[in-house]
Amino acid sequence: MKDIAVNPLTQGQRRILQLGVVFLLCIFLIGYFFMMSRTKNTTVYLQNETLQVFDETIPFAYPDKLELHFPYLLVVKPEEHKTLVYDLQEKQKKEEVQHVILDYAQEQSLYNEGASSFLKGVSLKALCVEGIIKSKSEILCVSDNKLLSVDPISKRQRILYISRYIITDLNLIGGKYYLGEIDPGTKKSYIVTGGKQITVPNVVSVIYELNGKPYFVSLKGALNPNKEEFYEIEQNNAVLRGENKIMLYE
């Protein structure tokens, strides 16, 4: 029996089909590279007095300050009397607050005004140099080198820890508080957590959480004239994880 050709293509038609495939492939590749070029930087790091927050570049130098109370990053600009709030989970700027704040949670800010700290415009009857909104009924507050638990409704205060030294930072990670300390006499620095005091090799400027683990940064300043470094806190040790380029979120 004789074979029957079904819809045979001429040479010209095959050529057109090949060109169509190539054209579609080019469109796909252009679209792919265009989307890749628009992909956001998903990290936050500090390098050479520049803070890179996703796709935004922010000049950062003393007296600017950082607070990383997950999921929020606070970039405090005291000279401009403002705070930039970023949502690390959403990878975007949440808002710009026109005053210096200590903490931010559920669109509420903890801030100082005069001789007192305020939450939702209500005084806590304490002046905090560091503070964390732990819950609706509890604020962690560093005041006069003491860590206080303050009830924002009753204003009742409970002392959690008294330091012999200067407290340099506070954070709450995994339900545990972490404090940075420095002895002004010996210049030795410490991390306090779980009732233990851990000696660390450099000043504790910022305590933060990275990939579920506690870290701290030593920023350049009067207490650290050397290079900037960041450390992971492992049990009773501080392990150096990098210098100059400080990874804050990835």
N, C-alpha and C positions, 0 to 999 in steps of 0.2 A: 504494500500500500504506500502511496506517496505522502510524505510529510507535508503538513499544511502550516505555513508561517502565519502566526497570529499578530496582526498589527505590527509588521516589521517597520523599524525606524530607518529612515534614510540617513546618510552620512551627515547631512545638514541638521537634521533633527537631533541626532546624537550629540553633535557639537553644541547646539543650543541647550540641551539638557545638562551637559557638562558645565557650561558657563553658568547655568542657573544654580547648580550645586555649589560651585566656587563662590558665587555671589552670596548665597545664603550663609556659607561658612564664614565669609568675611564680615557679614552683618553680625553674626553671633560673636566673633572674636572682638569686634569693635565694642559691642555692648558689654561683653565680659570685662574688657580692660577699662571701660568707662565706669562700670560699677565698682571695680577694684580701686580705681583712683579716688572714688568717693567714700570708700570705707574709712570709718573713723579710727583714729589712733585710740586704742582702748587702755592705754597706760597713763599713769601719773608719776612724774619723777622731777627731781630737782638737780640742776647742774649749772655751774658757772653763774650763780645768782639769777637763774631763770627757772621758773616753775612751769612745767609743761603739764597742763590738765586737759587730757584728751587732745582736741585740735586747737586748744587755746594756749597761747604763750603769755606768761605774766611775769614782769620783772619782780624779783623777790630778794630783798636785802634787809638787814636790821634797820628799823625795829619791826619789820613785818613778822607775822607769826602764823604758825600752822596749828590747826587742831584736826585730828582725824578720829572722829567718833562715829564709827561705821553705822549706817551707810553714808554719813555726811562728811565732807571735807570743808573746813572753814579756812579761808584765806583772809587773815585779818590785816587790814591796812590802817594802823593807828593814825598816821599823819594825814590820811585822807578821811579819817573818821568813818570807815565803812568796812563791811565784811562781805566777801563773796562766798555764797553757799552753793556747793556742788553735790549732786546726788550720784554717788559712785555706782549704784546699781543701774540707774537709768542712764548713766554716762552723759550727764548734761548739767548746765547751770540751773539751780533751783530758783535762786533769787539773789538780789543784791540788797543788803540791809544797811541803812544809813546810820549805823552806829557800831561800835566794837562789841562783839558778843563773845560769850564764853562757850555756849553750846546751843544746839538747834535740834528740835525734835517735834515732829507732827505740826510743822509750821509755827512752832512757838520758840522763842529765843530767850536765853538766859543772859542777862547783861548787867553791867554796873552803871549806876547813876548816883553821883554824890558819894555818900558814905554807906551805901547799901547795894545789894544785888537784887534784881527784879526778875520775876517770871510773870508773863502776861500783865505787866504793869503793876504787879503787887509786890511790895517789898518782902524780902525774906528775913529782915532784921539781922542780917549778917553781910559782911563784905567779902566776897569770894575773889581770890586771885586766879583760881582754877575752879571749874565747876562742870558737873554733868547732870543732865536730867535723866535720872535713873528710871523714874516712873512718875505717875501723876501725884503720888503721895511721898516721893523721896527725891531730894536733890543732894548729890555729893558735892561738898564745898570745901576748898582749902582756904583756911583763914588763920592768920597768926601762927603758921607752921603746924596747924592741926587739921586733920581730915574730919569733917563734920558730916553727919547725916541730918538733913533739915527737912522737916515736914512743911511744905509750902502753904498749907492751909492753917495748921495750928501754930506754926513757927517754932515748934519745939525742936531743940537741937540735941543731938547725941554725939559724943566724941568717939570716933572709931580708931584714931591713931594720933599720937603726939610725936613730932619729930624733934630731935636734938639739933637738927641742921636746917638748911633751907630747902624747901620743897620746890622743885623746878618744873614738874609736870604731873598730870593725873590722867588716867584713862581707865575704862571699864572694859575688860576683854574676857569673854567666856564666863561672865558672871563674877569675875574676880577684879578687884581694883589693883592697879599698878601705880606706884608713886616713884618719881625721880627725886633724888636728894643729892646735895653737895655739902661737904664740910668746908666752910669758908676758911678755916685755919689750915688744914692739910691739903685742900683742893681735891680730896678724894670724892668720887661719885658712887652712888648706890641706886639700886632698884629695890623697892620694898613691895612684896606681894605675899599673900598667904601667911603673914606673920613672920616672914623671913626677910633679912636684909642681905642683898647680893652685891658684892663689890664689882664695879664695872670699870673698864679702862678709860672712859671718857665721859664728859658731861652729858646728862640726859636732857636733851632739849625737847623732843617730841616722842611720846610713846604712842604706838599705833598697832593696828592689826593688819597683817599681810598674809593672804592665803590661810587664814584661820589661826595664825600663830602670832605671838607678841614680839614686837620689834621696838627699837628706839633709834632715833637719829641724834647725832652730835653735830649741831650747826656751828658755823664759825661765829665767834663773838668774843667778848671780854673773857669768858670762861674757857674758850677753846680757840686759841689763835692759830691752831694747825688746820689740817684739811678736814673737810666734812666726811663723816663716816656713818654707816648704819649697821646695826647689830641685831641678831636674833637672840631672844632670851630663851635659853634652854636650861630648865631646872635651876641649878645653882651657878650657871655660867652665862656670859655674854659672848656670842660668837660673831666675829667680824664677817659681814656678808658683802661688803662693798665700800668703796670710797669715791669721792668726787661726784659720781653719778649716783644719786640717792633714789632708789626705787621705793615708791610709796604705795602704788597700787598697780596690779597687773591681772 
